[in-house]
Amino acid sequence: MKIDKLTNIFFSATGTTKKIIKSISKGLNIKEIREIDLTKSNNRERFNLEFQKNELLIIGIPVYAGRVPDFLISILKKLKGNQPVILVSVYGNIDEGLALEQLKDLLGKRGFKIIGAASFIGEHSYSCKEFRIAHGRPDKQDLNQAKKFGEKILSKFIKNSNIKDIPEIKLDIDKSLFSHLLSIILPIISLPQYGSKKFIKKPYLNTNRCNHCQICVELCPMKAIDKKTLKIDDSKCIRCMSCVKNCPQEARKIEYKIPFLVKKFFELNKSNERKTPNIYL
């Protein structure tokens, strides 16, 4: 089966998910690539796609509190088709959660055929100099694994002449206690996804370092930063830390409200142990 076009749909506030998607794309070796970056609010507002017959999709999202970011659900529900799709989640070395299961259910109901899925690790959004979590990931080893994942998907198309001949994957995820509890509670109770606000402050701005380059304003996916004052609207901020990670002057900083409690949480979840990607083919 020949695939002529690849469409990459992703949200990547700190760039980690985008890096993984690009490496998978290299392994697929498809020349025509369309990129839909949902980190940009204008792309989310005008999201409306049509697909060709021999087109492959990759959908990549970060894991927020064990789930697909809630504001992306309504956008992804606009997708319809019968094309093959690869699902990718990126989490911060704590827990891969339920994101892949959510994506598989959502895309499957809309006619797409899930031919591959993977959960990769990226530097945690709350990683900082004082407390590093998966620092520098995805690293060379992660990106090489992502490329090999793409190559394995490519071999599926080479071996099969028709998409119908490619079996749909099963997600045999070894769930943590957190993920098990989440899967039980979510159908019953609507849990707030940004409860981290109780433990993580709005990114602090060092006015002595800031040169008002406006990069934080431009890259904020939720348009939460005022252009003039550079103040953050807490009601819009999702604590993605795009403004911190992308500031060339390092003028913004991550601050924990209760440092001991936050660090204890990460320690209990073995955040210092290197977790490896999970591949589902």
Rosetta blueprint (number, residue, H / E / L):
1 M L
2 K L
3 I L
4 D L
5 K E
6 L E
7 T E
8 N E
9 I E
10 F E
11 F L
12 S L
13 A L
14 T L
15 G L
16 T H
17 T H
18 K H
19 K H
20 I H
21 I H
22 K H
23 S H
24 I H
25 S H
26 K H
27 G H
28 L H
29 N L
30 I L
31 K L
32 E E
33 I E
34 R E
35 E E
36 I E
37 D E
38 L L
39 T L
40 K L
41 S H
42 N H
43 N H
44 R H
45 E H
46 R L
47 F L
48 N L
49 L L
50 E L
51 F L
52 Q L
53 K L
54 N L
55 E E
56 L E
57 L E
58 I E
59 I E
60 G E
61 I E
62 P E
63 V L
64 Y E
65 A L
66 G L
67 R E
68 V L
69 P L
70 D H
71 F H
72 L H
73 I H
74 S H
75 I H
76 L H
77 K L
78 K L
79 L L
80 K L
81 G L
82 N L
83 Q L
84 P E
85 V E
86 I E
87 L E
88 V E
89 S E
90 V E
91 Y E
92 G L
93 N L
94 I L
95 D L
96 E L
97 G L
98 L L
99 A H
100 L H
101 E H
102 Q H
103 L H
104 K H
105 D H
106 L H
107 L H
108 G H
109 K L
110 R L
111 G L
112 F L
113 K E
114 I E
115 I E
116 G E
117 A E
118 A E
119 S E
120 F E
121 I E
122 G L
123 E L
124 H L
125 S L
126 Y L
127 S L
128 C E
129 K L
130 E L
131 F E
132 R L
133 I L
134 A L
135 H L
136 G L
137 R L
138 P L
139 D L
140 K H
141 Q H
142 D H
143 L H
144 N H
145 Q H
146 A H
147 K H
148 K H
149 F H
150 G H
151 E H
152 K H
153 I H
154 L H
155 S H
156 K H
157 F H
158 I H
159 K H
160 N L
161 S L
162 N L
163 I H
164 K H
165 D H
166 I L
167 P L
168 E L
169 I L
170 K L
171 L L
172 D L
173 I L
174 D L
175 K L
176 S L
177 L H
178 F H
179 S H
180 H H
181 L H
182 L H
183 S H
184 I H
185 I H
186 L L
187 P L
188 I L
189 I L
190 S L
191 L L
192 P L
193 Q L
194 Y L
195 G H
196 S H
197 K H
198 K H
199 F L
200 I E
201 K L
202 K L
203 P L
204 Y E
205 L E
206 N L
207 T L
208 N L
209 R L
210 C L
211 N L
212 H L
213 C L
214 Q L
215 I H
216 C H
217 V H
218 E H
219 L H
220 C L
221 P L
222 M L
223 K L
224 A L
225 I E
226 D L
227 K L
228 K L
229 T L
230 L L
231 K L
232 I E
233 D L
234 D L
235 S L
236 K L
237 C L
238 I L
239 R L
240 C L
241 M L
242 S H
243 C H
244 V H
245 K H
246 N L
247 C L
248 P L
249 Q L
250 E L
251 A L
252 R E
253 K E
254 I L
255 E L
256 Y E
257 K L
258 I L
259 P H
260 F H
261 L H
262 V H
263 K H
264 K H
265 F H
266 F H
267 E H
268 L H
269 N L
270 K L
271 S L
272 N L
273 E L
274 R L
275 K L
276 T L
277 P L
278 N E
279 I E
280 Y E
281 L L
